[in-house]
Each structure stands twice: as C-alpha cells, then as structure tokens.
Amino acid sequence: MNRSAETYADFFLPRLSPEARVLDVGCGDGEITLGLAAYAGSVVGVDLADDFAEPTENVTFQDGSVYDLPFADGEFDAAFAHSMLEALERPVDGLAELRRVLRPGGVVGVASVEYSGLILAGPHAELLRRFYAIRERLWQLGGDDPYRGRELRGLLHEAGFVDVEATTKSIPYGTTAAVREFGRDRAAQVPGGYTDAALEHDLATKEELAEMERAWLEWGESPAAYLAFAWCRAVGVKP
C-alpha cells in the first residue's frame, strides 16, 4: 500500500519550513520520509531495518534505535514518528530521546493506528473483522499496543513536550482501485507469517485462514466494499 506524506503526515507538514532539518524515526522503507523532504530542507530517516529507499539530495537513511539516537542534542528542528510508538515497550523513553535531539522550540509529530476505529462494510464483513481481531491479538502477544493511539497526547506531555495538540483522522479506502489494492494486499498477508502465528497461538484453523484469504480477494472486487481506519495523531513542542 502506498503511504504518502500528504495522507499520513498532513497534521505535521504545516509545522515544517523549507529550511527545517527533520528526523523521521521508525521510517521503514522511507516512503513517507521521501515525502517529507518536499516540505523541508533535509530529512534523516532512521530505522532498525536497513531496507531503505534510495537516498536523494536532501534525504539520507541510517540504522538506529529511538532509545539511543546517534545525534547531538538539539540537532533537528522537527521529528516525526509514524506507526512506531505502538511497538515500543517504553514509549516515553523513546519520546524523551526525540526531545533531546530537537532544538528548543522544535516540534515533534507522532501518529498511531487506533484499532477500535475500524469501519468495514461489504461481503464477508464479519469474517474480515475476525481477521483484524486475530491480528490485534498477535500484536499484543508480540508486545505491541494496538490502542496506543488514544494515549499520544498524554505520552507527549509525560515526555516533557508542551502545547500538545491531538487529532484523529479516518483514512478511507472507497474507490474501485483503492479497495481492490487493499483487498489484495490483505489477502497476501494471510499466508506465511500471519498464518504461522495464528496457528501457533491456536487463534484459527488452516481452513479458516484460507477462507479469510479468499474473502479479502472477493471483498476487493465488490462495489459494496468500504473500509476506513482511525489514526490518532499528536504534535508537541520542546520547551
């Protein structure tokens, strides 16, 4: 699934300037990182993985942990963390490290999916909701928190940020192309790791999982299909 900065970082983009030095932590392959670069002077993407996109004139990537960033105090004007805090055992510690590398007056933007905000319609809706219930449980068993989005405002305050503003946005999939791509993407997730983990924890049978895979493909071709997920977002300022 394509993730543009305009869709997933829209709440953060107005805080950037053409001269800003931006840090994107937990950047994954760097798709959003590259999008942020259109609104800033330079962007550094950091992640534990090393499967990054090709760097550009004003974008670089490097390995690193949010708990121990390889940067000096006050080195950045802005920091961004998309879909990362829900995976942290110590989110306040991670946010405190982001605050360290921000200059005074620098801004942080964070976003996390909120699993209770699923909107789903179309064929096999109940079965596909079960797909997400299983995935939610797998997240929890792996140490992730699918409900961390609702806590972002409090976490930023706890980490020492001020002027914190929190919002929620539902990102929809409601066109023929978007629904088809989403259905195929979710169907492709069922085999392999999802199935192995679900079977390991006795959350579903092989037959049920195969039925979910088929259901996502059928859902993706249905004119009645619609899905939206709630994303909680928050921005805060380093005093």
PEWOWO-V699469 format. One record per pair of residues at least 12 apart in sequence whose ideal C-beta (glycine too) atoms are under 6 Angstrom apart, sorted by the first residue. I is the first residue (numbers start at 1). J is the second residue. Records with the same first field share a line. If there is no record, write none. Layout:
I->J + J
//
This chain:
1->185
3->31 + 32
4->35
5->32 + 35 + 36
8->32 + 82
11->167 + 233
12->80 + 109
13->39
15->107
16->39 + 40 + 78
18->41
19->41
20->40 + 41 + 77 + 78
21->42 + 76 + 77
22->36 + 40 + 43 + 78
23->44 + 76 + 79
24->43 + 45 + 80
25->46 + 66 + 81
26->47 + 81 + 84
27->45 + 47
29->51 + 53
30->45 + 52 + 53 + 61
32->82
33->45
34->53 + 59
37->58 + 59
42->58
43->59
44->60
45->61
46->62 + 64
50->63
66->94 + 97
67->93 + 94 + 97
69->97 + 101
71->101
73->100
74->103
75->101
76->101 + 102
77->106
78->106 + 107
79->98 + 102 + 108
80->109
81->110
82->111
85->110 + 112 + 148
86->112 + 144 + 145 + 148
87->144
91->155
92->155 + 158 + 159
95->159
96->159
99->159 + 160 + 238
102->238
104->238
106->238
107->235 + 237
108->236
109->235
110->152 + 234
111->231 + 233
112->148 + 149 + 232
113->229 + 231
114->149 + 150 + 230 + 232
115->136 + 146
117->230
118->132
119->228
120->227
121->226
122->219 + 222 + 224 + 225
123->218 + 219 + 222
124->215 + 219
127->215
128->215
131->212
134->198 + 203 + 204
138->197
149->232
150->232
152->166 + 232 + 234
153->166 + 234
156->234 + 236
161->236
162->237 + 239
163->237
164->234 + 236
165->235
166->234
167->233
168->230 + 232
169->231
170->228 + 230
171->229
172->228
173->227
174->226
179->220 + 225
180->220
183->216 + 217 + 219 + 220
184->220
186->216
187->213 + 216 + 217
190->209 + 212 + 213
195->209
//
